[in-house]
């Protein structure tokens, strides 16, 4: 919506919209301070929009004020909405769920679990939101606010993402392989016992080869725990 200044009526400024609607703004101390601050920033050769872009890019109010040789109170009114925007984006990034093995966890919780001393900040760079993690290791992540997705941007961030994406998956794979091997071995023994039992029923056990001397037990007797007497009783 575009506004056109019409005139001043007492303590009010009268504006008109492109549709012909008239609006009034009270000339109070807040408006006077805003106009004064705008004049000071403009006199320094920097526009209020440029100040906001610099805050969004990660510069602090104190840095900008010092460079422009103006009080921080001159910068703060223009920086306030941008600081609110940065806080909103950072909170959204920290709450975004990322892979932690075979489960999902909030990004901020994951980083704090590995690096309790870490601090977070966010800034706008090349039309992208960048989340910076400062601590024992510095990491940079690209945050897509619309898709709620985080992508590592440096070796430290990439390494952490890979470790947490594969940790529980590798463990689960090993467990499945070991379980399958155990089932296979158990099935093989079972099949062998069934085969020997079937053979014993078909082939009679041979008698002793000499009087007074017991015959040697057969393999199926050893495995199945049967004896000649058991076979004869059957």
C-alpha positions as CSV (number, residue, x, y, z in Angstrom):
1,X,0.0,0.0,0.0
2,X,1.3,3.4,-0.9
3,X,0.7,6.6,1.2
4,X,0.7,10.2,0.0
5,X,1.2,13.0,2.5
6,X,-1.7,15.4,2.4
7,X,-1.2,17.9,5.2
8,X,-0.9,18.4,8.9
9,X,-3.9,18.9,11.2
10,X,-2.9,20.0,14.6
11,X,-0.9,17.1,16.1
12,X,-1.8,14.7,13.3
13,X,-0.3,14.0,9.9
14,X,-2.8,13.2,7.2
15,X,-2.0,10.6,4.5
16,X,-4.1,9.3,1.6
17,X,-3.9,5.8,0.2
18,X,-4.0,5.0,-3.5
19,X,-7.7,4.1,-3.1
20,X,-8.5,7.6,-1.7
21,X,-8.8,6.6,1.9
22,X,-7.4,9.1,4.4
23,X,-5.3,8.1,7.4
24,X,-4.0,10.1,10.3
25,X,-0.8,9.6,12.3
26,X,-0.3,11.2,15.7
27,X,2.8,13.3,16.0
28,X,4.1,12.0,19.4
29,X,7.5,11.6,20.9
30,X,8.0,8.2,19.4
31,X,7.4,9.5,15.9
32,X,9.6,12.5,16.5
33,X,12.4,10.2,17.7
34,X,12.0,8.0,14.6
35,X,12.2,11.0,12.3
36,X,15.3,12.3,14.2
37,X,17.0,8.9,14.0
38,X,16.3,8.7,10.3
39,X,17.8,12.1,9.7
40,X,21.0,11.2,11.7
41,X,21.4,7.9,9.8
42,X,20.8,9.6,6.4
43,X,23.3,12.3,7.3
44,X,25.9,9.5,7.8
45,X,25.4,8.3,4.3
46,X,23.5,5.1,5.2
47,X,19.8,4.4,4.8
48,X,17.6,2.7,7.4
49,X,17.2,-0.2,5.0
50,X,20.9,-0.7,4.8
51,X,21.1,-0.7,8.6
52,X,18.5,-3.4,8.7
53,X,20.3,-5.4,6.1
54,X,23.6,-5.2,8.1
55,X,21.8,-6.4,11.2
56,X,20.2,-9.3,9.3
57,X,23.7,-10.2,8.0
58,X,25.0,-10.6,11.5
59,X,26.4,-7.2,12.6
60,X,25.5,-6.0,16.0
61,X,23.9,-2.7,16.9
62,X,27.0,-1.6,18.7
63,X,29.2,-2.3,15.6
64,X,27.0,-0.3,13.3
65,X,26.6,2.6,15.7
66,X,30.4,2.8,16.3
67,X,31.1,2.8,12.5
68,X,28.4,5.4,11.8
69,X,29.5,7.5,14.8
70,X,25.9,7.7,16.2
71,X,24.4,6.6,19.5
72,X,23.1,3.0,19.7
73,X,19.7,4.5,20.5
74,X,19.7,5.8,16.9
75,X,20.2,2.3,15.5
76,X,18.0,0.4,17.9
77,X,14.5,1.4,16.5
78,X,15.5,0.1,13.0
79,X,17.3,-2.9,14.3
80,X,14.5,-4.1,16.7
81,X,12.2,-5.8,14.1
82,X,15.2,-7.5,12.4
83,X,16.4,-8.8,15.8
84,X,12.9,-10.2,16.4
85,X,13.1,-11.8,12.9
86,X,16.5,-13.4,13.7
87,X,15.3,-14.8,17.0
88,X,12.2,-16.3,15.3
89,X,14.3,-18.0,12.6
90,X,16.8,-19.3,15.2
91,X,14.1,-20.8,17.4
92,X,12.6,-22.5,14.3
93,X,16.0,-23.9,13.4
94,X,16.7,-25.3,16.9
95,X,13.3,-26.9,17.0
96,X,13.7,-28.6,13.5
97,X,14.0,-32.4,13.8
98,X,17.0,-34.1,12.4
99,X,18.3,-37.7,12.2
100,X,19.8,-39.3,15.3
101,X,20.3,-42.8,14.1
102,X,16.9,-44.5,13.7
103,X,15.0,-41.7,15.5
104,X,14.4,-38.0,15.1
105,X,15.5,-35.3,17.6
106,X,15.4,-31.5,17.7
107,X,18.5,-29.9,16.2
108,X,19.3,-27.8,19.3
109,X,18.9,-30.8,21.6
110,X,21.3,-32.8,19.4
111,X,24.0,-30.2,19.4
112,X,23.7,-29.5,23.1
113,X,23.9,-33.2,23.9
114,X,27.3,-33.4,22.1
115,X,28.5,-29.9,22.9
116,X,26.9,-28.5,26.1
117,X,29.0,-25.3,25.9
118,X,27.8,-24.5,22.3
119,X,26.1,-21.2,21.5
120,X,23.9,-20.4,18.5
121,X,23.4,-17.5,16.2
122,X,21.8,-17.0,12.8
123,X,22.3,-14.5,9.9
124,X,21.3,-14.0,6.3
125,X,23.9,-14.6,3.6
126,X,23.4,-14.9,-0.2
127,X,19.7,-15.2,0.3
128,X,20.1,-18.1,2.7
129,X,19.7,-18.4,6.5
130,X,23.0,-19.6,8.1
131,X,23.0,-21.1,11.6
132,X,26.4,-20.8,13.3
133,X,27.3,-23.1,16.2
134,X,30.2,-21.8,18.3
135,X,32.0,-24.0,20.9
136,X,34.7,-26.6,21.0
137,X,34.0,-27.0,17.3
138,X,32.6,-24.3,15.0
139,X,29.9,-25.6,12.6
140,X,27.8,-23.9,10.0
141,X,24.4,-25.1,8.8
142,X,22.1,-23.9,6.0
143,X,18.5,-23.6,7.3
144,X,15.6,-23.7,4.9
145,X,12.9,-22.0,7.0
146,X,10.0,-23.0,4.6
147,X,11.0,-26.7,4.3
148,X,12.2,-26.9,7.9
149,X,15.4,-28.6,6.8
150,X,19.1,-28.2,7.9
151,X,22.0,-28.9,5.7
152,X,25.7,-29.0,6.9
153,X,28.0,-26.5,5.3
154,X,31.4,-27.3,6.6
155,X,33.5,-30.5,7.4
156,X,32.7,-30.4,11.2
157,X,28.9,-30.1,10.5
158,X,29.1,-32.8,7.8
159,X,31.0,-35.2,10.1
160,X,28.5,-34.8,12.9
161,X,25.5,-35.3,10.5
162,X,27.0,-38.5,9.1
163,X,27.8,-40.0,12.6
164,X,24.3,-39.4,13.9
165,X,22.6,-40.5,10.7
166,X,24.4,-43.9,10.6
167,X,25.1,-44.7,14.3
168,X,22.0,-46.7,15.2
169,X,21.4,-48.0,11.7
170,X,24.8,-49.8,11.7
171,X,24.1,-51.3,15.1
172,X,20.7,-52.5,14.1
173,X,22.1,-54.1,10.9
174,X,24.7,-56.1,12.9
175,X,22.0,-57.3,15.3
176,X,19.8,-58.5,12.4
177,X,22.8,-60.3,10.8
178,X,23.7,-62.1,14.0
179,X,20.1,-63.1,14.7
180,X,19.8,-64.5,11.2
181,X,23.0,-66.5,11.5
182,X,21.8,-67.9,14.9
183,X,18.5,-69.0,13.3
184,X,20.4,-70.6,10.5
185,X,22.7,-72.6,12.8
186,X,19.7,-73.7,14.9
187,X,17.8,-74.9,11.8
188,X,20.8,-76.9,10.5
189,X,21.2,-78.8,13.8
190,X,17.4,-79.5,13.9
191,X,17.5,-80.8,10.3
192,X,20.4,-83.1,11.1
193,X,18.7,-84.6,14.1
194,X,15.5,-85.2,12.0
195,X,17.6,-86.9,9.3
196,X,19.3,-89.2,11.8
197,X,16.0,-90.1,13.4
198,X,14.5,-91.0,10.1
199,X,17.5,-93.1,9.1
200,X,17.4,-95.0,12.4
201,X,13.8,-96.0,11.8
202,X,14.7,-97.3,8.4
203,X,18.0,-99.1,9.2
204,X,18.2,-101.6,12.2
205,X,21.2,-101.3,14.5
206,X,23.9,-104.1,13.8
207,X,24.4,-106.6,16.6
208,X,27.7,-107.2,18.5
209,X,30.5,-108.6,16.3
210,X,31.8,-110.9,19.0
211,X,30.2,-112.8,21.9
212,X,30.5,-111.0,25.1
213,X,31.7,-107.8,23.5
214,X,29.3,-104.9,23.2
215,X,29.0,-103.3,19.8
216,X,30.2,-99.8,19.3
217,X,27.4,-97.2,19.4
218,X,26.4,-95.7,16.1
219,X,26.4,-92.0,15.3
220,X,22.6,-91.7,15.6
221,X,22.8,-93.3,19.0
222,X,25.3,-90.7,20.1
223,X,23.3,-87.8,18.8
224,X,19.9,-89.1,19.7
225,X,20.8,-90.7,23.0
226,X,19.4,-94.1,22.1
227,X,20.8,-97.6,22.6
228,X,20.4,-101.1,21.2
229,X,18.1,-102.0,24.1
230,X,16.0,-99.1,23.4
231,X,15.7,-100.1,19.8
232,X,14.9,-103.8,20.7
233,X,12.2,-102.7,23.2
234,X,10.6,-100.8,20.4
